[in-house]
């Protein structure tokens, strides 16, 4: 026995030695179990799936109306409702009789069980784009195709009937809502007319007061703009005065003469500015006076005084208007009740009128939809995938089952050998002898095989390896053979195992 095995715990060593002692029994049991399993796999009945895909376009005027009046159920809830309607008792009974599945039904109880089984095995799915997929699996591919085709016809027929009923119901609801809103509008209009008649003088005075108040407020706004412009002009003039000399200089004399010459080309000598400039020039040349005032400075100073006077006048005017506005506001606040009541009535009327107009537009759209429905154009459906007779089964995945049978047979054989080891009283190591007899054991002696014995051991182990390898090679060959013979794709079959369990119940 190798040293690495003897270093393991005693129970493990005992199990390994026992398995090695019964190795040929394990191989024989594995082969027997595998052969039985392969035979059972080959007898599993095939299941053929037929499927159909149809697109239902209900995104029409009905959708917009329903989305405004009520809340659409979510996709999952919608699929549950469609499935419950489609797989109802009446539809299942119709499906059974139309497809010939009633041949082996002898009583009401058996019919009910058959309908329940059929409903559980039909798969109905819908995605967010409105594509419905129907699937059904059966041992007979023609029966599977016939069931899906009949189910699709029932679905389209009931969908059209349901859509028509929904249109009529929606139109009735809209008519009731329109009549209710029309009566509300008439009632509010009557109240408004009566209120205006009873409060005509008060409402007229209130409206005049409001118009005057609005005019005063507009005038205050214009005055504020004028004050801003005048203050800006005064600020610019102050800047000009700060950089302009107050008295004229020698250079300014030349400037005065130039200004005089310019004015003389335009006016006569009696023009006031010409007379004033001549006097300033004469006084400046005679030296009898101090430097004259700078005319630019004087002009800017006069403009600044005018701007300040304008600001003062505008502010005074604004204050008077503000006092008038305050008085008018107080007057308006003393009698607001009639106007406030009228505004409340008008708001109610606007709200009801908006709802009425929206409903009227929806009613018009619904008329168009109803006309399309009577002509068969309200619901559009397209069969993207018609149900076909399946050429290959989707269940069982025999190729995978062949490999699985080989693995399970090997595991079962090992389990049987381990059970035999538990009941085997053979001593496999010196420690077992020492524990059983209570006597010291010095060691164990391995047999010394002869040359012939060695060759026999090599052949025996080669045969053991060949038997085990052959088991899995046969399993692999059978897996490939059934894949070619039955046309089943093992990889695709694995992905659809759980789905087929639900569809067909593994009948």
Residue pairs with C-beta under 8 A, 6 or more apart in sequence:
1 13
1 17
1 429
1 446
5 13
5 16
6 13
6 429
8 16
10 429
10 431
10 432
13 428
13 429
14 421
14 428
14 429
14 432
15 418
15 421
17 421
17 428
17 429
18 417
18 418
18 420
18 421
18 424
18 428
19 26
19 414
19 417
19 418
19 421
21 421
21 424
21 426
22 417
22 420
22 421
23 417
23 464
24 464
25 413
25 416
25 417
25 420
26 413
26 414
26 416
26 417
27 413
27 464
27 467
27 468
27 471
29 409
29 412
29 413
29 416
29 417
30 409
30 410
30 412
30 413
30 468
30 471
31 409
31 467
31 471
32 409
33 405
33 408
33 409
33 412
33 413
34 405
34 406
34 409
34 410
34 471
34 474
34 475
37 405
37 408
37 409
38 402
38 405
38 475
38 478
41 396
41 398
41 401
41 402
41 405
42 398
42 482
44 396
44 398
44 401
45 139
45 507
46 139
46 393
46 395
46 396
46 486
47 137
47 138
47 139
47 393
47 394
47 395
47 396
47 500
47 504
47 507
48 137
48 138
48 139
48 140
48 141
48 144
48 389
48 390
48 392
48 393
48 394
49 135
49 136
49 137
49 144
49 390
49 394
49 500
49 503
50 135
50 136
50 137
50 141
50 144
50 145
50 147
50 148
50 149
50 387
50 388
50 389
50 390
51 133
51 134
51 135
51 136
51 148
51 385
51 387
52 133
52 134
52 148
52 149
52 151
52 152
52 383
52 385
52 386
52 387
53 131
53 132
53 133
53 134
53 383
53 384
53 385
54 131
54 132
54 134
54 152
54 155
54 156
54 381
54 382
54 383
54 384
55 129
55 130
55 131
55 132
55 380
55 381
55 382
55 384
56 130
56 132
56 159
56 379
56 380
56 381
57 130
57 379
57 380
57 381
57 382
58 130
58 163
58 379
59 130
60 369
60 372
60 378
61 362
61 365
61 366
61 368
61 369
62 163
62 166
62 167
62 170
62 366
62 369
62 378
64 362
64 365
65 170
65 174
65 362
65 365
65 366
66 72
66 166
66 170
68 358
68 362
69 170
69 173
69 174
72 78
73 81
75 126
75 128
78 126
79 124
79 125
79 126
82 124
82 126
82 132
83 124
85 91
85 158
85 162
86 124
86 151
86 154
86 155
86 158
87 119
87 122
87 124
89 115
91 154
91 158
92 115
92 118
92 119
93 111
93 115
94 150
94 154
95 101
95 118
95 147
95 150
95 151
95 154
96 102
96 105
96 111
96 114
96 115
96 118
98 150
99 143
99 146
99 147
99 150
100 143
100 146
101 114
101 118
101 143
101 147
102 111
102 114
105 111
105 114
117 505
118 147
120 502
120 505
121 136
121 137
121 502
121 503
121 504
121 505
122 134
122 135
122 136
122 147
122 151
122 503
123 133
123 134
123 135
123 136
123 499
123 502
123 503
124 132
124 133
124 134
125 132
125 133
125 135
126 132
126 133
131 384
132 155
134 148
134 151
134 152
134 155
134 387
135 148
135 499
135 503
136 144
136 147
136 148
136 151
136 503
137 144
137 394
137 395
137 500
137 503
137 504
138 144
138 147
138 504
139 507
141 389
141 390
141 391
142 389
144 389
144 390
145 387
145 388
145 389
145 390
148 387
149 386
149 387
152 383
152 387
156 381
159 379
159 381
160 379
163 373
163 378
163 379
164 373
164 378
167 366
167 369
167 370
167 373
167 378
168 370
170 366
171 363
171 366
171 367
171 370
174 359
174 362
174 363
174 366
175 363
177 359
178 356
178 359
178 360
178 363
181 352
181 355
181 356
181 359
182 356
184 352
185 349
185 352
185 353
185 356
188 345
188 348
188 349
188 352
189 349
191 345
192 342
192 345
192 346
192 349
195 338
195 341
195 342
195 345
196 203
196 342
199 338
199 342
202 335
202 338
203 338
203 339
203 342
205 335
206 332
206 335
206 336
206 338
206 339
207 339
209 328
209 331
209 332
210 332
210 339
212 328
213 325
213 328
213 329
213 332
216 321
216 324
216 325
216 328
217 325
219 321
220 318
220 321
220 322
220 325
223 314
223 317
223 318
223 321
224 318
226 310
226 314
227 311
227 314
227 315
227 318
230 307
230 310
230 311
230 314
231 307
231 311
233 303
233 307
234 304
234 307
234 308
234 311
237 300
237 303
237 304
237 307
238 304
240 300
241 297
241 300
241 301
241 304
244 294
244 296
244 297
244 300
245 294
245 297
246 293
246 294
246 297
247 290
247 291
247 292
247 293
247 294
248 255
248 256
248 280
248 284
248 291
248 292
248 293
248 294
248 295
249 291
252 291
252 294
253 281
253 284
253 285
256 277
256 280
256 281
256 284
256 295
257 281
259 277
259 295
260 274
260 277
260 278
260 281
263 271
263 273
263 274
263 277
264 274
267 273
267 274
268 274
269 275
269 278
280 292
280 295
283 289
283 292
284 291
284 292
369 378
370 378
372 378
373 379
391 487
392 486
392 487
392 488
393 486
393 487
393 488
394 488
394 492
394 493
394 496
394 500
395 493
395 496
395 497
395 500
395 504
395 506
396 488
396 493
397 488
397 490
397 493
397 494
397 497
398 479
398 482
398 483
398 486
398 488
399 478
399 479
399 480
399 482
399 483
399 488
399 490
399 493
400 479
400 490
400 493
400 494
402 475
402 476
402 478
402 479
402 482
403 475
403 476
403 479
405 475
406 471
406 472
406 474
406 475
409 471
410 468
410 471
427 433
427 436
429 444
430 441
430 443
430 444
431 441
433 439
433 441
434 440
434 441
449 457
479 490
482 488
483 489
483 490
500 506
